[in-house]
Amino acid sequence: MAQPASSTSTRNAADELADKAVNLAEKTSEKIERTVQDLANQGRQASDQVQVVAENFKTAVDKSVKDQPLTTLAIAAGVGFVIGALWKS
């Protein structure tokens, strides 16, 4: 039994639309995956940079404690006082 021409063209249009939807979903999925990978890489880079800064800070504090212990203690007490005052307000 032959189908009417309009039924065939409607089915072809629906198939084309479905193919476009699948292609769009695949492209969107690929873009999301790339974005997630980029964000993960940026997070790793930021973490590495924070570790470098923390190590530099630790080295500076160690040197300061060794070279000028009383000055370092006074600065630490002052910073603690300021943080405590800010914490209460």
PDB file of N, CA, C and O in Angstrom, chain B, residues numbered from 101:
ATOM      1  N   MET B 101       0.845  -1.156   0.000  1.00  0.00           N
ATOM      2  CA  MET B 101       0.000   0.000   0.000  1.00  0.00           C
ATOM      3  C   MET B 101       0.897   1.228   0.000  1.00  0.00           C
ATOM      4  O   MET B 101       1.789   1.352   0.840  1.00  0.00           O
ATOM      5  N   ALA B 102       0.669   2.099  -0.907  1.00  0.00           N
ATOM      6  CA  ALA B 102       1.471   3.311  -1.063  1.00  0.00           C
ATOM      7  C   ALA B 102       0.956   4.379  -0.110  1.00  0.00           C
ATOM      8  O   ALA B 102      -0.248   4.520   0.101  1.00  0.00           O
ATOM      9  N   GLN B 103       1.896   5.130   0.463  1.00  0.00           N
ATOM     10  CA  GLN B 103       1.522   6.209   1.357  1.00  0.00           C
ATOM     11  C   GLN B 103       1.363   7.482   0.545  1.00  0.00           C
ATOM     12  O   GLN B 103       2.027   7.655  -0.477  1.00  0.00           O
ATOM     13  N   PRO B 104       0.493   8.367   0.988  1.00  0.00           N
ATOM     14  CA  PRO B 104       0.337   9.632   0.287  1.00  0.00           C
ATOM     15  C   PRO B 104       1.633  10.426   0.348  1.00  0.00           C
ATOM     16  O   PRO B 104       2.432  10.251   1.268  1.00  0.00           O
ATOM     17  N   ALA B 105       1.840  11.296  -0.627  1.00  0.00           N
ATOM     18  CA  ALA B 105       3.063  12.096  -0.721  1.00  0.00           C
ATOM     19  C   ALA B 105       3.234  13.000   0.484  1.00  0.00           C
ATOM     20  O   ALA B 105       4.356  13.198   0.950  1.00  0.00           O
ATOM     21  N   SER B 106       2.145  13.551   0.998  1.00  0.00           N
ATOM     22  CA  SER B 106       2.250  14.467   2.139  1.00  0.00           C
ATOM     23  C   SER B 106       2.717  13.715   3.383  1.00  0.00           C
ATOM     24  O   SER B 106       3.445  14.280   4.199  1.00  0.00           O
ATOM     25  N   SER B 107       2.318  12.463   3.546  1.00  0.00           N
ATOM     26  CA  SER B 107       2.730  11.658   4.685  1.00  0.00           C
ATOM     27  C   SER B 107       4.229  11.365   4.608  1.00  0.00           C
ATOM     28  O   SER B 107       4.919  11.385   5.628  1.00  0.00           O
ATOM     29  N   THR B 108       4.726  11.098   3.420  1.00  0.00           N
ATOM     30  CA  THR B 108       6.152  10.820   3.226  1.00  0.00           C
ATOM     31  C   THR B 108       6.979  12.072   3.491  1.00  0.00           C
ATOM     32  O   THR B 108       8.021  12.006   4.143  1.00  0.00           O
ATOM     33  N   SER B 109       6.518  13.206   2.987  1.00  0.00           N
ATOM     34  CA  SER B 109       7.277  14.444   3.206  1.00  0.00           C
ATOM     35  C   SER B 109       7.253  14.845   4.679  1.00  0.00           C
ATOM     36  O   SER B 109       8.229  15.400   5.183  1.00  0.00           O
ATOM     37  N   THR B 110       6.152  14.570   5.372  1.00  0.00           N
ATOM     38  CA  THR B 110       6.080  14.865   6.799  1.00  0.00           C
ATOM     39  C   THR B 110       7.049  13.978   7.571  1.00  0.00           C
ATOM     40  O   THR B 110       7.724  14.430   8.495  1.00  0.00           O
ATOM     41  N   ARG B 111       7.106  12.700   7.174  1.00  0.00           N
ATOM     42  CA  ARG B 111       8.026  11.765   7.832  1.00  0.00           C
ATOM     43  C   ARG B 111       9.474  12.186   7.568  1.00  0.00           C
ATOM     44  O   ARG B 111      10.303  12.129   8.477  1.00  0.00           O
ATOM     45  N   ASN B 112       9.793  12.608   6.338  1.00  0.00           N
ATOM     46  CA  ASN B 112      11.146  13.059   6.009  1.00  0.00           C
ATOM     47  C   ASN B 112      11.514  14.315   6.814  1.00  0.00           C
ATOM     48  O   ASN B 112      12.638  14.439   7.300  1.00  0.00           O
ATOM     49  N   ALA B 113      10.574  15.223   6.946  1.00  0.00           N
ATOM     50  CA  ALA B 113      10.811  16.439   7.714  1.00  0.00           C
ATOM     51  C   ALA B 113      11.038  16.089   9.182  1.00  0.00           C
ATOM     52  O   ALA B 113      11.905  16.671   9.834  1.00  0.00           O
ATOM     53  N   ALA B 114      10.271  15.151   9.698  1.00  0.00           N
ATOM     54  CA  ALA B 114      10.438  14.730  11.091  1.00  0.00           C
ATOM     55  C   ALA B 114      11.791  14.052  11.282  1.00  0.00           C
ATOM     56  O   ALA B 114      12.448  14.256  12.303  1.00  0.00           O
ATOM     57  N   ASP B 115      12.209  13.251  10.313  1.00  0.00           N
ATOM     58  CA  ASP B 115      13.519  12.594  10.393  1.00  0.00           C
ATOM     59  C   ASP B 115      14.647  13.623  10.354  1.00  0.00           C
ATOM     60  O   ASP B 115      15.617  13.507  11.102  1.00  0.00           O
ATOM     61  N   GLU B 116      14.525  14.618   9.497  1.00  0.00           N
ATOM     62  CA  GLU B 116      15.538  15.669   9.419  1.00  0.00           C
ATOM     63  C   GLU B 116      15.607  16.456  10.729  1.00  0.00           C
ATOM     64  O   GLU B 116      16.689  16.785  11.217  1.00  0.00           O
ATOM     65  N   LEU B 117      14.454  16.743  11.276  1.00  0.00           N
ATOM     66  CA  LEU B 117      14.399  17.468  12.539  1.00  0.00           C
ATOM     67  C   LEU B 117      15.028  16.647  13.663  1.00  0.00           C
ATOM     68  O   LEU B 117      15.750  17.187  14.501  1.00  0.00           O
ATOM     69  N   ALA B 118      14.757  15.361  13.678  1.00  0.00           N
ATOM     70  CA  ALA B 118      15.349  14.481  14.687  1.00  0.00           C
ATOM     71  C   ALA B 118      16.863  14.425  14.522  1.00  0.00           C
ATOM     72  O   ALA B 118      17.592  14.454  15.513  1.00  0.00           O
ATOM     73  N   ASP B 119      17.343  14.345  13.290  1.00  0.00           N
ATOM     74  CA  ASP B 119      18.784  14.333  13.044  1.00  0.00           C
ATOM     75  C   ASP B 119      19.434  15.633  13.518  1.00  0.00           C
ATOM     76  O   ASP B 119      20.510  15.613  14.116  1.00  0.00           O
ATOM     77  N   LYS B 120      18.781  16.754  13.250  1.00  0.00           N
ATOM     78  CA  LYS B 120      19.319  18.036  13.700  1.00  0.00           C
ATOM     79  C   LYS B 120      19.362  18.100  15.218  1.00  0.00           C
ATOM     80  O   LYS B 120      20.322  18.614  15.792  1.00  0.00           O
ATOM     81  N   ALA B 121      18.342  17.587  15.864  1.00  0.00           N
ATOM     82  CA  ALA B 121      18.297  17.593  17.330  1.00  0.00           C
ATOM     83  C   ALA B 121      19.421  16.732  17.904  1.00  0.00           C
ATOM     84  O   ALA B 121      20.060  17.117  18.884  1.00  0.00           O
ATOM     85  N   VAL B 122      19.662  15.577  17.302  1.00  0.00           N
ATOM     86  CA  VAL B 122      20.743  14.697  17.757  1.00  0.00           C
ATOM     87  C   VAL B 122      22.089  15.385  17.569  1.00  0.00           C
ATOM     88  O   VAL B 122      22.930  15.357  18.468  1.00  0.00           O
ATOM     89  N   ASN B 123      22.299  16.001  16.409  1.00  0.00           N
ATOM     90  CA  ASN B 123      23.560  16.704  16.149  1.00  0.00           C
ATOM     91  C   ASN B 123      23.762  17.845  17.138  1.00  0.00           C
ATOM     92  O   ASN B 123      24.863  18.035  17.654  1.00  0.00           O
ATOM     93  N   LEU B 124      22.712  18.598  17.401  1.00  0.00           N
ATOM     94  CA  LEU B 124      22.801  19.708  18.350  1.00  0.00           C
ATOM     95  C   LEU B 124      23.113  19.195  19.752  1.00  0.00           C
ATOM     96  O   LEU B 124      23.914  19.797  20.467  1.00  0.00           O
ATOM     97  N   ALA B 125      22.494  18.099  20.146  1.00  0.00           N
ATOM     98  CA  ALA B 125      22.754  17.515  21.461  1.00  0.00           C
ATOM     99  C   ALA B 125      24.203  17.040  21.559  1.00  0.00           C
ATOM    100  O   ALA B 125      24.836  17.217  22.599  1.00  0.00           O
ATOM    101  N   GLU B 126      24.733  16.443  20.500  1.00  0.00           N
ATOM    102  CA  GLU B 126      26.126  15.981  20.504  1.00  0.00           C
ATOM    103  C   GLU B 126      27.089  17.163  20.599  1.00  0.00           C
ATOM    104  O   GLU B 126      28.055  17.118  21.359  1.00  0.00           O
ATOM    105  N   LYS B 127      26.826  18.219  19.828  1.00  0.00           N
ATOM    106  CA  LYS B 127      27.693  19.393  19.866  1.00  0.00           C
ATOM    107  C   LYS B 127      27.645  20.054  21.242  1.00  0.00           C
ATOM    108  O   LYS B 127      28.674  20.467  21.778  1.00  0.00           O
ATOM    109  N   THR B 128      26.455  20.150  21.802  1.00  0.00           N
ATOM    110  CA  THR B 128      26.300  20.753  23.125  1.00  0.00           C
ATOM    111  C   THR B 128      27.038  19.924  24.173  1.00  0.00           C
ATOM    112  O   THR B 128      27.701  20.477  25.050  1.00  0.00           O
ATOM    113  N   SER B 129      26.928  18.625  24.085  1.00  0.00           N
ATOM    114  CA  SER B 129      27.618  17.736  25.014  1.00  0.00           C
ATOM    115  C   SER B 129      29.125  17.907  24.908  1.00  0.00           C
ATOM    116  O   SER B 129      29.813  17.947  25.928  1.00  0.00           O
ATOM    117  N   GLU B 130      29.648  18.009  23.695  1.00  0.00           N
ATOM    118  CA  GLU B 130      31.082  18.207  23.487  1.00  0.00           C
ATOM    119  C   GLU B 130      31.542  19.545  24.062  1.00  0.00           C
ATOM    120  O   GLU B 130      32.605  19.626  24.678  1.00  0.00           O
ATOM    121  N   LYS B 131      30.741  20.597  23.860  1.00  0.00           N
ATOM    122  CA  LYS B 131      31.096  21.912  24.402  1.00  0.00           C
ATOM    123  C   LYS B 131      31.092  21.888  25.927  1.00  0.00           C
ATOM    124  O   LYS B 131      31.977  22.467  26.558  1.00  0.00           O
ATOM    125  N   ILE B 132      30.118  21.233  26.512  1.00  0.00           N
ATOM    126  CA  ILE B 132      30.053  21.139  27.970  1.00  0.00           C
ATOM    127  C   ILE B 132      31.264  20.377  28.496  1.00  0.00           C
ATOM    128  O   ILE B 132      31.869  20.773  29.492  1.00  0.00           O
ATOM    129  N   GLU B 133      31.611  19.293  27.829  1.00  0.00           N
ATOM    130  CA  GLU B 133      32.770  18.497  28.255  1.00  0.00           C
ATOM    131  C   GLU B 133      34.056  19.319  28.176  1.00  0.00           C
ATOM    132  O   GLU B 133      34.881  19.264  29.088  1.00  0.00           O
ATOM    133  N   ARG B 134      34.231  20.079  27.095  1.00  0.00           N
ATOM    134  CA  ARG B 134      35.421  20.936  26.962  1.00  0.00           C
ATOM    135  C   ARG B 134      35.448  22.003  28.045  1.00  0.00           C
ATOM    136  O   ARG B 134      36.502  22.292  28.611  1.00  0.00           O
ATOM    137  N   THR B 135      34.292  22.590  28.334  1.00  0.00           N
ATOM    138  CA  THR B 135      34.218  23.621  29.370  1.00  0.00           C
ATOM    139  C   THR B 135      34.567  23.048  30.731  1.00  0.00           C
ATOM    140  O   THR B 135      35.299  23.676  31.496  1.00  0.00           O
ATOM    141  N   VAL B 136      34.061  21.883  31.041  1.00  0.00           N
ATOM    142  CA  VAL B 136      34.359  21.243  32.324  1.00  0.00           C
ATOM    143  C   VAL B 136      35.853  20.933  32.419  1.00  0.00           C
ATOM    144  O   VAL B 136      36.462  21.131  33.471  1.00  0.00           O
ATOM    145  N   GLN B 137      36.442  20.451  31.332  1.00  0.00           N
ATOM    146  CA  GLN B 137      37.879  20.166  31.332  1.00  0.00           C
ATOM    147  C   GLN B 137      38.685  21.451  31.508  1.00  0.00           C
ATOM    148  O   GLN B 137      39.675  21.464  32.240  1.00  0.00           O
ATOM    149  N   ASP B 138      38.272  22.522  30.849  1.00  0.00           N
ATOM    150  CA  ASP B 138      38.959  23.809  30.998  1.00  0.00           C
ATOM    151  C   ASP B 138      38.875  24.304  32.441  1.00  0.00           C
ATOM    152  O   ASP B 138      39.864  24.784  32.995  1.00  0.00           O
ATOM    153  N   LEU B 139      37.698  24.188  33.045  1.00  0.00           N
ATOM    154  CA  LEU B 139      37.534  24.618  34.435  1.00  0.00           C
ATOM    155  C   LEU B 139      38.382  23.771  35.384  1.00  0.00           C
ATOM    156  O   LEU B 139      38.964  24.290  36.337  1.00  0.00           O
ATOM    157  N   ALA B 140      38.446  22.485  35.121  1.00  0.00           N
ATOM    158  CA  ALA B 140      39.273  21.610  35.955  1.00  0.00           C
ATOM    159  C   ALA B 140      40.744  21.994  35.831  1.00  0.00           C
ATOM    160  O   ALA B 140      41.463  22.025  36.829  1.00  0.00           O
ATOM    161  N   ASN B 141      41.190  22.285  34.623  1.00  0.00           N
ATOM    162  CA  ASN B 141      42.578  22.707  34.420  1.00  0.00           C
ATOM    163  C   ASN B 141      42.856  24.028  35.128  1.00  0.00           C
ATOM    164  O   ASN B 141      43.906  24.190  35.750  1.00  0.00           O
ATOM    165  N   GLN B 142      41.930  24.965  35.038  1.00  0.00           N
ATOM    166  CA  GLN B 142      42.100  26.250  35.717  1.00  0.00           C
ATOM    167  C   GLN B 142      42.140  26.059  37.227  1.00  0.00           C
ATOM    168  O   GLN B 142      42.901  26.734  37.920  1.00  0.00           O
ATOM    169  N   GLY B 143      41.332  25.153  37.733  1.00  0.00           N
ATOM    170  CA  GLY B 143      41.333  24.862  39.163  1.00  0.00           C
ATOM    171  C   GLY B 143      42.669  24.281  39.610  1.00  0.00           C
ATOM    172  O   GLY B 143      43.195  24.652  40.660  1.00  0.00           O
ATOM    173  N   ARG B 144      43.216  23.366  38.806  1.00  0.00           N
ATOM    174  CA  ARG B 144      44.522  22.797  39.133  1.00  0.00           C
ATOM    175  C   ARG B 144      45.612  23.859  39.104  1.00  0.00           C
ATOM    176  O   ARG B 144      46.492  23.875  39.965  1.00  0.00           O
ATOM    177  N   GLN B 145      45.554  24.744  38.119  1.00  0.00           N
ATOM    178  CA  GLN B 145      46.546  25.809  38.028  1.00  0.00           C
ATOM    179  C   GLN B 145      46.446  26.752  39.228  1.00  0.00           C
ATOM    180  O   GLN B 145      47.462  27.158  39.793  1.00  0.00           O
ATOM    181  N   ALA B 146      45.228  27.093  39.609  1.00  0.00           N
ATOM    182  CA  ALA B 146      45.030  27.969  40.767  1.00  0.00           C
ATOM    183  C   ALA B 146      45.547  27.290  42.033  1.00  0.00           C
ATOM    184  O   ALA B 146      46.179  27.933  42.872  1.00  0.00           O
ATOM    185  N   SER B 147      45.285  26.016  42.169  1.00  0.00           N
ATOM    186  CA  SER B 147      45.763  25.277  43.330  1.00  0.00           C
ATOM    187  C   SER B 147      47.286  25.268  43.376  1.00  0.00           C
ATOM    188  O   SER B 147      47.881  25.448  44.439  1.00  0.00           O
ATOM    189  N   ASP B 148      47.911  25.059  42.235  1.00  0.00           N
ATOM    190  CA  ASP B 148      49.378  25.075  42.169  1.00  0.00           C
ATOM    191  C   ASP B 148      49.919  26.441  42.562  1.00  0.00           C
ATOM    192  O   ASP B 148      50.916  26.533  43.279  1.00  0.00           O
ATOM    193  N   GLN B 149      49.269  27.498  42.099  1.00  0.00           N
ATOM    194  CA  GLN B 149      49.718  28.852  42.426  1.00  0.00           C
ATOM    195  C   GLN B 149      49.544  29.146  43.914  1.00  0.00           C
ATOM    196  O   GLN B 149      50.400  29.793  44.519  1.00  0.00           O
ATOM    197  N   VAL B 150      48.469  28.688  44.498  1.00  0.00           N
ATOM    198  CA  VAL B 150      48.243  28.882  45.930  1.00  0.00           C
ATOM    199  C   VAL B 150      49.322  28.148  46.726  1.00  0.00           C
ATOM    200  O   VAL B 150      49.817  28.662  47.730  1.00  0.00           O
ATOM    201  N   GLN B 151      49.679  26.964  46.281  1.00  0.00           N
ATOM    202  CA  GLN B 151      50.733  26.214  46.970  1.00  0.00           C
ATOM    203  C   GLN B 151      52.068  26.944  46.905  1.00  0.00           C
ATOM    204  O   GLN B 151      52.821  26.953  47.879  1.00  0.00           O
ATOM    205  N   VAL B 152      52.363  27.555  45.764  1.00  0.00           N
ATOM    206  CA  VAL B 152      53.606  28.315  45.625  1.00  0.00           C
ATOM    207  C   VAL B 152      53.601  29.512  46.570  1.00  0.00           C
ATOM    208  O   VAL B 152      54.588  29.774  47.258  1.00  0.00           O
ATOM    209  N   VAL B 153      52.487  30.233  46.599  1.00  0.00           N
ATOM    210  CA  VAL B 153      52.377  31.396  47.487  1.00  0.00           C
ATOM    211  C   VAL B 153      52.488  30.961  48.947  1.00  0.00           C
ATOM    212  O   VAL B 153      53.170  31.618  49.733  1.00  0.00           O
ATOM    213  N   ALA B 154      51.837  29.879  49.313  1.00  0.00           N
ATOM    214  CA  ALA B 154      51.903  29.389  50.690  1.00  0.00           C
ATOM    215  C   ALA B 154      53.332  29.004  51.065  1.00  0.00           C
ATOM    216  O   ALA B 154      53.786  29.297  52.171  1.00  0.00           O
ATOM    217  N   GLU B 155      54.025  28.361  50.163  1.00  0.00           N
ATOM    218  CA  GLU B 155      55.420  27.981  50.428  1.00  0.00           C
ATOM    219  C   GLU B 155      56.302  29.218  50.583  1.00  0.00           C
ATOM    220  O   GLU B 155      57.162  29.266  51.462  1.00  0.00           O
ATOM    221  N   ASN B 156      56.086  30.219  49.725  1.00  0.00           N
ATOM    222  CA  ASN B 156      56.847  31.477  49.838  1.00  0.00           C
ATOM    223  C   ASN B 156      56.555  32.167  51.163  1.00  0.00           C
ATOM    224  O   ASN B 156      57.465  32.690  51.807  1.00  0.00           O
ATOM    225  N   PHE B 157      55.291  32.170  51.573  1.00  0.00           N
ATOM    226  CA  PHE B 157      54.904  32.790  52.839  1.00  0.00           C
ATOM    227  C   PHE B 157      55.551  32.064  54.012  1.00  0.00           C
ATOM    228  O   PHE B 157      56.075  32.689  54.934  1.00  0.00           O
ATOM    229  N   LYS B 158      55.508  30.738  53.964  1.00  0.00           N
ATOM    230  CA  LYS B 158      56.117  29.935  55.021  1.00  0.00           C
ATOM    231  C   LYS B 158      57.613  30.213  55.113  1.00  0.00           C
ATOM    232  O   LYS B 158      58.149  30.366  56.211  1.00  0.00           O
ATOM    233  N   THR B 159      58.284  30.279  53.980  1.00  0.00           N
ATOM    234  CA  THR B 159      59.716  30.566  53.967  1.00  0.00           C
ATOM    235  C   THR B 159      59.999  31.937  54.563  1.00  0.00           C
ATOM    236  O   THR B 159      60.938  32.102  55.343  1.00  0.00           O
ATOM    237  N   ALA B 160      59.175  32.927  54.188  1.00  0.00           N
ATOM    238  CA  ALA B 160      59.369  34.284  54.710  1.00  0.00           C
ATOM    239  C   ALA B 160      59.142  34.340  56.219  1.00  0.00           C
ATOM    240  O   ALA B 160      59.894  35.004  56.932  1.00  0.00           O
ATOM    241  N   VAL B 161      58.124  33.655  56.706  1.00  0.00           N
ATOM    242  CA  VAL B 161      57.846  33.643  58.144  1.00  0.00           C
ATOM    243  C   VAL B 161      58.968  32.925  58.882  1.00  0.00           C
ATOM    244  O   VAL B 161      59.423  33.401  59.922  1.00  0.00           O
ATOM    245  N   ASP B 162      59.420  31.788  58.361  1.00  0.00           N
ATOM    246  CA  ASP B 162      60.528  31.063  58.994  1.00  0.00           C
ATOM    247  C   ASP B 162      61.773  31.934  59.097  1.00  0.00           C
ATOM    248  O   ASP B 162      62.435  31.960  60.134  1.00  0.00           O
ATOM    249  N   LYS B 163      62.089  32.642  58.026  1.00  0.00           N
ATOM    250  CA  LYS B 163      63.262  33.517  58.016  1.00  0.00           C
ATOM    251  C   LYS B 163      63.078  34.655  59.014  1.00  0.00           C
ATOM    252  O   LYS B 163      64.011  35.005  59.737  1.00  0.00           O
ATOM    253  N   SER B 164      61.885  35.229  59.055  1.00  0.00           N
ATOM    254  CA  SER B 164      61.611  36.329  59.971  1.00  0.00           C
ATOM    255  C   SER B 164      61.720  35.877  61.420  1.00  0.00           C
ATOM    256  O   SER B 164      62.283  36.589  62.251  1.00  0.00           O
ATOM    257  N   VAL B 165      61.185  34.699  61.729  1.00  0.00           N
ATOM    258  CA  VAL B 165      61.248  34.171  63.098  1.00  0.00           C
ATOM    259  C   VAL B 165      62.702  33.926  63.493  1.00  0.00           C
ATOM    260  O   VAL B 165      63.098  34.204  64.625  1.00  0.00           O
ATOM    261  N   LYS B 166      63.482  33.414  62.570  1.00  0.00           N
ATOM    262  CA  LYS B 166      64.883  33.122  62.862  1.00  0.00           C
ATOM    263  C   LYS B 166      65.695  34.407  63.035  1.00  0.00           C
ATOM    264  O   LYS B 166      66.504  34.513  63.957  1.00  0.00           O
ATOM    265  N   ASP B 167      65.477  35.390  62.141  1.00  0.00           N
ATOM    266  CA  ASP B 167      66.286  36.614  62.147  1.00  0.00           C
ATOM    267  C   ASP B 167      65.822  37.628  63.192  1.00  0.00           C
ATOM    268  O   ASP B 167      66.647  38.282  63.830  1.00  0.00           O
ATOM    269  N   GLN B 168      64.497  37.763  63.371  1.00  0.00           N
ATOM    270  CA  GLN B 168      63.954  38.787  64.282  1.00  0.00           C
ATOM    271  C   GLN B 168      62.758  38.220  65.053  1.00  0.00           C
ATOM    272  O   GLN B 168      61.616  38.575  64.763  1.00  0.00           O
ATOM    273  N   PRO B 169      63.001  37.367  66.002  1.00  0.00           N
ATOM    274  CA  PRO B 169      61.885  36.692  66.694  1.00  0.00           C
ATOM    275  C   PRO B 169      60.953  37.636  67.449  1.00  0.00           C
ATOM    276  O   PRO B 169      59.737  37.445  67.412  1.00  0.00           O
ATOM    277  N   LEU B 170      61.485  38.643  68.129  1.00  0.00           N
ATOM    278  CA  LEU B 170      60.621  39.539  68.902  1.00  0.00           C
ATOM    279  C   LEU B 170      59.756  40.412  67.993  1.00  0.00           C
ATOM    280  O   LEU B 170      58.581  40.637  68.282  1.00  0.00           O
ATOM    281  N   THR B 171      60.326  40.895  66.911  1.00  0.00           N
ATOM    282  CA  THR B 171      59.553  41.700  65.956  1.00  0.00           C
ATOM    283  C   THR B 171      58.445  40.864  65.327  1.00  0.00           C
ATOM    284  O   THR B 171      57.317  41.329  65.164  1.00  0.00           O
ATOM    285  N   THR B 172      58.781  39.627  64.978  1.00  0.00           N
ATOM    286  CA  THR B 172      57.776  38.726  64.386  1.00  0.00           C
ATOM    287  C   THR B 172      56.656  38.457  65.380  1.00  0.00           C
ATOM    288  O   THR B 172      55.483  38.446  65.007  1.00  0.00           O
ATOM    289  N   LEU B 173      57.006  38.241  66.634  1.00  0.00           N
ATOM    290  CA  LEU B 173      55.997  38.012  67.669  1.00  0.00           C
ATOM    291  C   LEU B 173      55.097  39.230  67.842  1.00  0.00           C
ATOM    292  O   LEU B 173      53.883  39.086  67.990  1.00  0.00           O
ATOM    293  N   ALA B 174      55.677  40.421  67.824  1.00  0.00           N
ATOM    294  CA  ALA B 174      54.893  41.653  67.958  1.00  0.00           C
ATOM    295  C   ALA B 174      53.939  41.823  66.779  1.00  0.00           C
ATOM    296  O   ALA B 174      52.782  42.202  66.959  1.00  0.00           O
ATOM    297  N   ILE B 175      54.421  41.545  65.593  1.00  0.00           N
ATOM    298  CA  ILE B 175      53.561  41.655  64.403  1.00  0.00           C
ATOM    299  C   ILE B 175      52.423  40.646  64.474  1.00  0.00           C
ATOM    300  O   ILE B 175      51.277  40.972  64.166  1.00  0.00           O
ATOM    301  N   ALA B 176      52.741  39.419  64.880  1.00  0.00           N
ATOM    302  CA  ALA B 176      51.705  38.383  64.989  1.00  0.00           C
ATOM    303  C   ALA B 176      50.656  38.783  66.020  1.00  0.00           C
ATOM    304  O   ALA B 176      49.460  38.581  65.806  1.00  0.00           O
ATOM    305  N   ALA B 177      51.103  39.350  67.138  1.00  0.00           N
ATOM    306  CA  ALA B 177      50.151  39.800  68.164  1.00  0.00           C
ATOM    307  C   ALA B 177      49.270  40.921  67.624  1.00  0.00           C
ATOM    308  O   ALA B 177      48.066  40.941  67.878  1.00  0.00           O
ATOM    309  N   GLY B 178      49.858  41.848  66.886  1.00  0.00           N
ATOM    310  CA  GLY B 178      49.079  42.948  66.298  1.00  0.00           C
ATOM    311  C   GLY B 178      48.051  42.444  65.297  1.00  0.00           C
ATOM    312  O   GLY B 178      46.905  42.894  65.294  1.00  0.00           O
ATOM    313  N   VAL B 179      48.463  41.515  64.452  1.00  0.00           N
ATOM    314  CA  VAL B 179      47.529  40.945  63.470  1.00  0.00           C
ATOM    315  C   VAL B 179      46.406  40.207  64.189  1.00  0.00           C
ATOM    316  O   VAL B 179      45.240  40.314  63.807  1.00  0.00           O
ATOM    317  N   GLY B 180      46.760  39.458  65.234  1.00  0.00           N
ATOM    318  CA  GLY B 180      45.740  38.748  66.008  1.00  0.00           C
ATOM    319  C   GLY B 180      44.756  39.694  66.662  1.00  0.00           C
ATOM    320  O   GLY B 180      43.556  39.422  66.697  1.00  0.00           O
ATOM    321  N   PHE B 181      45.262  40.815  67.184  1.00  0.00           N
ATOM    322  CA  PHE B 181      44.391  41.813  67.795  1.00  0.00           C
ATOM    323  C   PHE B 181      43.421  42.388  66.768  1.00  0.00           C
ATOM    324  O   PHE B 181      42.226  42.505  67.038  1.00  0.00           O
ATOM    325  N   VAL B 182      43.930  42.745  65.595  1.00  0.00           N
ATOM    326  CA  VAL B 182      43.076  43.317  64.534  1.00  0.00           C
ATOM    327  C   VAL B 182      42.020  42.307  64.097  1.00  0.00           C
ATOM    328  O   VAL B 182      40.849  42.655  63.947  1.00  0.00           O
ATOM    329  N   ILE B 183      42.433  41.057  63.892  1.00  0.00           N
ATOM    330  CA  ILE B 183      41.462  40.024  63.479  1.00  0.00           C
ATOM    331  C   ILE B 183      40.412  39.820  64.565  1.00  0.00           C
ATOM    332  O   ILE B 183      39.228  39.671  64.264  1.00  0.00           O
ATOM    333  N   GLY B 184      40.841  39.813  65.834  1.00  0.00           N
ATOM    334  CA  GLY B 184      39.886  39.662  66.944  1.00  0.00           C
ATOM    335  C   GLY B 184      38.916  40.825  66.999  1.00  0.00           C
ATOM    336  O   GLY B 184      37.724  40.634  67.240  1.00  0.00           O
ATOM    337  N   ALA B 185      39.419  42.026  66.776  1.00  0.00           N
ATOM    338  CA  ALA B 185      38.528  43.207  66.809  1.00  0.00           C
ATOM    339  C   ALA B 185      37.532  43.156  65.651  1.00  0.00           C
ATOM    340  O   ALA B 185      36.362  43.497  65.824  1.00  0.00           O
ATOM    341  N   LEU B 186      37.982  42.740  64.497  1.00  0.00           N
ATOM    342  CA  LEU B 186      37.075  42.631  63.343  1.00  0.00           C
ATOM    343  C   LEU B 186      36.058  41.522  63.557  1.00  0.00           C
ATOM    344  O   LEU B 186      34.905  41.640  63.141  1.00  0.00           O
ATOM    345  N   TRP B 187      36.483  40.451  64.202  1.00  0.00           N
ATOM    346  CA  TRP B 187      35.614  39.289  64.418  1.00  0.00           C
ATOM    347  C   TRP B 187      34.438  39.669  65.326  1.00  0.00           C
ATOM    348  O   TRP B 187      33.309  39.232  65.105  1.00  0.00           O
ATOM    349  N   LYS B 188      34.717  40.485  66.348  1.00  0.00           N
ATOM    350  CA  LYS B 188      33.674  40.865  67.303  1.00  0.00           C
ATOM    351  C   LYS B 188      32.702  41.891  66.730  1.00  0.00           C
ATOM    352  O   LYS B 188      31.558  41.972  67.179  1.00  0.00           O
ATOM    353  N   SER B 189      33.135  42.670  65.754  1.00  0.00           N
ATOM    354  CA  SER B 189      32.253  43.736  65.241  1.00  0.00           C
ATOM    355  C   SER B 189      31.302  43.269  64.194  1.00  0.00           C
ATOM    356  O   SER B 189      30.510  44.060  63.683  1.00  0.00           O
TER     357      SER B 189
END
